Amino acid sequence: MNSIDNELDKIQSNIWDELQSALSNRQHGWRTLTLATLSSDGLPDARTVVLREVAPEAKRLTIYTDKRSPKVFQISQHPNVSMVFWCSKLNWQLRIQAVAKTCQNPERAIHVWQTVRDTAGAQDYLSFEAPSSPMKSNERLSEDKNQLCIIDFNIQSIDWLSLGREGHRRVKLENNQLMWLTP
Ligand SMILES: Cc1cc2nc3c(=O)[nH]c(=O)nc-3n(C[C@H](O)[C@H](O)[C@H](O)COP(=O)(O)O)c2cc1C
């Protein structure tokens, strides 16, 4: 392996290390990302979400949401999504193309709910009305009616951009190949 291949491999493993550290470090810029989907009108839609799980071997990322939220329906219609991360400490941007899939495994959903139920975030999955619908009441659902939904993103490609005074650097990772791009 030559030194250029070595450097590309190092960048790839650094990206996964940073994604994993964003799970436990609330201050990490990659803790939240912009998730872009296509609406049923064919228009772009985007919102901030929290990164919840990272699986480097499977090249998979995961978020949690309310199963009634518009993004879940959008993904069922158009599973191809784009995810954008920015970390001002690293000066790194990630643009990820992925195929989204809602998890249908009830045991996994129960397990995740057990980790969420005693946190402030639990209320995100217990609103009486669907997210993004006009608000009529502040009522909450009971815990056993939680609307938590796990969405997995199978990564198709990663576009990494590093900003630096001495020059920016950009790498594309796709089909197990890494390539330098003009920033
Ligand atoms: C910092 C931040 C983190 C958020 N994290 C999540 C999240 O993890 N999951 C989620 O469904 N919505 C999250 N939201 C709310 C979404 O941005 C969005 O308003 C909501 O999910 C409704 O989106 P939709 O109508 O496109 O489905 C977050 C918002 C902010 C500002």
The ligand as a Tripos MOL2 file, in Angstrom:
@<TRIPOS>MOLECULE
LIG
   31    33     1     0     0
SMALL
NO_CHARGES

@<TRIPOS>ATOM
      1 C1        -31.1570   20.2010   17.7200 C.3       1 LIG1
      2 C2        -32.3640   19.4590   17.1780 C.ar      1 LIG1
      3 C3        -32.3770   18.0780   17.2460 C.ar      1 LIG1
      4 C4        -33.4850   17.3580   16.7580 C.ar      1 LIG1
      5 N1        -33.4590   15.9990   16.8020 N.ar      1 LIG1
      6 C5        -34.4860   15.2940   16.2760 C.ar      1 LIG1
      7 C6        -34.4290   13.8650   16.2140 C.ar      1 LIG1
      8 O1        -33.4550   13.2200   16.6350 O.2       1 LIG1
      9 N2        -35.4930   13.2330   15.6670 N.ar      1 LIG1
     10 C7        -36.5700   13.8970   15.1720 C.ar      1 LIG1
     11 O2        -37.4870   13.2450   14.6930 O.2       1 LIG1
     12 N3        -36.6500   15.2320   15.2030 N.ar      1 LIG1
     13 C8        -35.6290   15.9560   15.7300 C.ar      1 LIG1
     14 N4        -35.6850   17.3330   15.7520 N.ar      1 LIG1
     15 C9        -36.8900   18.0000   15.2340 C.3       1 LIG1
     16 C10       -36.8470   18.0020   13.6990 C.3       1 LIG1
     17 O3        -35.8870   18.9540   13.2610 O.3       1 LIG1
     18 C11       -38.2040   18.3040   13.0610 C.3       1 LIG1
     19 O4        -38.6660   19.5730   13.4750 O.3       1 LIG1
     20 C12       -39.2640   17.2670   13.4140 C.3       1 LIG1
     21 O5        -38.7020   15.9690   13.4630 O.3       1 LIG1
     22 C13       -40.3870   17.2420   12.3870 C.3       1 LIG1
     23 O6        -39.8090   16.9310   11.1380 O.3       1 LIG1
     24 P1        -40.6580   16.4430    9.8690 P.3       1 LIG1
     25 O7        -41.9370   17.2550    9.8880 O.co2     1 LIG1
     26 O8        -39.8240   16.7860    8.6870 O.co2     1 LIG1
     27 O9        -40.8880   14.9700    9.9860 O.co2     1 LIG1
     28 C14       -34.5960   18.0600   16.2100 C.ar      1 LIG1
     29 C15       -34.5420   19.4530   16.1270 C.ar      1 LIG1
     30 C16       -33.4600   20.1280   16.6080 C.ar      1 LIG1
     31 C17       -33.4350   21.6420   16.5140 C.3       1 LIG1
@<TRIPOS>BOND
     1     1     2 1
     2     2     3 ar
     3     2    30 ar
     4     3     4 ar
     5     4     5 ar
     6     4    28 ar
     7     5     6 ar
     8     6     7 ar
     9     6    13 1
    10     7     8 2
    11     7     9 ar
    12     9    10 ar
    13    10    11 2
    14    10    12 ar
    15    12    13 ar
    16    13    14 ar
    17    14    15 1
    18    14    28 ar
    19    15    16 1
    20    16    17 1
    21    16    18 1
    22    18    19 1
    23    18    20 1
    24    20    21 1
    25    20    22 1
    26    22    23 1
    27    23    24 1
    28    24    25 2
    29    24    26 1
    30    24    27 1
    31    28    29 ar
    32    29    30 ar
    33    30    31 1
@<TRIPOS>SUBSTRUCTURE
     1 LIG1         1 GROUP 0 **** ****
